Amino acid sequence: MSSRVDRALAEYAAHGWPARPCPGGVALQASQFDLVEIDSPVGAIIHHRLLTRVPTATIRPPWWSMLLGPASVADRMRWVFVFAPGFLDPDQVARDGGRLHHGPDAWVPAPPGRTPDGLTVGWVVPPSHAHWHPYRPDGVFDSLGWLRGHLPRVTRSVRATP
């Protein structure tokens, strides 16, 4: 195990966040939280609304994949938000395009590290910035369906070849 992973595990444990080593880094257990995973760009909008009030991680392709084009990054990027348990309706989260991870059998890749398919996991808002408290929702998911319906559609122009 790397010293980065060891330090992260010690810090998670010191703050009562259940974590374990996994291939490529750390996994966070969703027994004390509701971990909401949602695709970009909706995740970016939620992050913008909540800013530093909620511990937030991203799961994204490594930097070098940007050489393949920005769409390859945006299409695969996911956001993970740490919420207090019991505030979110799993059906509503699913309707809004997200996935709710909860319970002792639910483990989500956490910083530092990579997912099994090589995506990088990193904090955008580290737990320390939120004083190691998961966020208590105040209706953010009530508007996700509306947001998804009003996001600008990304169209890719296809150039005809002569």
N, C-alpha and C positions, 0 to 999 in steps of 0.2 A: 504494500500500500504506500502511496506517496505521502509526503509530509503535508501537502495541501489537503488531502482527504482526511488524514489523521486530525489535523487542526480543525477542519470543518465538523467532523464527527464530535470532537470534544466540545466545540462551541454549541452545536445543536443540543448535546446532552446537558450541558451546563444551564441551558434555558428550558429544559424539559421538552424539547422537540425530538420525538422518536425518529432515529435515522440509523441506517446501516450501510456498510460498504456494499457496493455492487460493481459489476464489471464496468470499468470506465469512470467510476466516481462514487457518488452517494445517492441513496434513495431515501425519501422521506415518507414515513408511514402516515396515512390519513386517518388515524384513530382519534386524534384530538382536534382535527380540522375538517373542513370541507375544502378540498382542493379542486378548484374549477379550472379546467383546461379548455381553452377556446382558440380558434384560429384567428389569424390576422386577416383583415384589418379591424374586426370587432374588438379583439383584445387590446389593440392600440387605443381605441376609443374609450374602453373601460379604464385603461391605465391613465389616460388623460383626465378622465372624470375623477378618479380616486387619488391620483398622484402619489404622495408618500404615505397615505393612510393605510395601505394594504401591502404586505410583503408580496412582491411580484417577481416571477422568474420568466425567462423566455427559453424556449427550446427552438433552436435555429440551426440551419446549416452552417458549417465552418466558414470563416472569412473567405477562403480561397474559392468557395462555390460561387461567389459574386462574379468571378471571372466568366462563369457560364451564363451570366445575365441576371439582372435584378429579379426577374419573374421567378427564377428558380428558388430564390431566397424567400420572397413573399409567399409563394404558394405552399411552402413547407413550414413556415414559422408558426409556432403556437405560443400562447401566453398561459401562465399558470398563476392563479391568484389564491392566496391563503385566507380563507374565511373562517369565522367561528362556526362550530357545528350547529346544525339544526335550524338555520335561518333560511336556507334555500330549498326550494322545491325541485327535486331531481327532474321531474317531467318538464317544468318550465325551463330549466337550464338546457335540457335536451332540445326542446322546441326552439330555443334561441341559438342553437348551433353549438352548444358546449357539452362538456362531459364532466360530471360530478364524480370525484373520487372520494370515498368515505369508508371508514371501517378498518379493522386491524388487518384485513387481507389486502387492502389497497395500498400500493407503494408507487410513488411517482419519482422519476429521476429529479435530483436536486443538485444545486451547485455545490462544489465544483464537479464538473464531469461531462460525460457524454452519454447519450442513449445507446442502446445496442446497435442502432442503425447509423451511428456516427454523428448525430446532431449534438451541438454544443448546448449545455445547460448553464445559464448564468443569471445572477440576480440583476434586475433593473432597480428594484427597491429592496435592499437587503432587510432581513428581519430586524436588525438593530435600528434601522431608521424608523420602524414602526414599534419600537420598544419591545420587540419580540411578542407582540400581540396580534393574533389573527383579526381580520377586519370583521366588524359586525355590520351586515348589509343594511342599507337604508333605501332599498327599492331600485338599485342599479339594474337588476335583471328585468324589472317591469318594462323597461324601455328598449331592451335589446331587440325584440321582434321588430319594433318600429325602426330602430337603427339599421337592422339588416335590410329592411325594405327600402330605406332611403339612402343607402350607400351608393356612391357613384359606381356605375358599372365600368369595369375595366375591359376595354375592347382592344384587341390586338389587330392592328392593320396588317393585312397580308398584301404584299406587293406582287403584282403580276409580273412574271418574267416574260420578256419579249420572245 
